[in-house]
Amino acid sequence: MANNIGPVENHRSREGGAIVYPVYSRRSKGLSVGINLFPDRKVCSFDCPYCEVFPFTSDIRFSLTVMKEALHSALAEAAAQDIPVRDICFSGNGEPTLSSHFREALKAAAQIRDQTVPEADLVVITNGTGLLDDSTRTFLQEAALSSGKFNIWLKLDAGTPGWYEKIDRAAVPFDTLIEHIRSFTALAPVTIQTMICAVNGKEPPPEEAAAWVGLVRELAGCDGNTVQSNNNAAGIRAVQIYGKARPAPEDPLAEALPQATLEERAELLRPFLDPAIRVDIFP
Ligand code: SF4
């Protein structure tokens, strides 16, 4: 398999049915080998207006055998080109925990990672709705606690139900989702990912920033105005704030906001977290 690994960000191959797609990731600051559990169509429990997955269908079905071969091939290609692999990342065309192959695929990827690139992280990017399912929550919790090289990047775009309805357009009620996220982060660590953009010409309302900061502080284990140390066994490992940087099929419904808006949000949060918890922006 020729992976054409190059210094570009390119996610489009996953809409062409790719199960494994190496990309340069601004999040990981290096090569991220993506695993796509949905090569045939987008499957997600959110309907974010900024979502960059363009409508597509293909006849390709997910195959664990193909995934393992393609992953070995991508890692071999990276090694041949002397390119460090930062992570193997479950993302792709939707919410990975919705796939019936999720667990077996994650276990297989973990095994290949351990054998081939043990320094690389294993990452699951999730909108958190999988936490509503007991067995998925337990599986993720055990995985997160098993190794510091396993990371859950959890979407938290909103601190209020009103903005959540606009920016995530999810069927799951805000309070229900947050309750499950609270329970999870009390026991296992996550990295928070937040998209900040305008929707339908409107920025997040003024009350949104304060509510979001309060929620992240709570999930990080902060109490009142005190700053607490990060417990790596639970809570929050890092916060990543994103701007809208790529085209989306619903453009211009969602629009990028100035970098200063992202930086303001980060500045609002940083004083309340232990300095060990990085708050980075990706405009
Ligand atoms: S959670 Fe991710 S895949 Fe799902 S709609 Fe939102 S951006 Fe798209």
Residues whose N, C-alpha, C, O or C-beta is under 5 A from the ligand:
A	BS01	SF4	C44 F46 D47 C48 C51 N93 G94 E95 N127
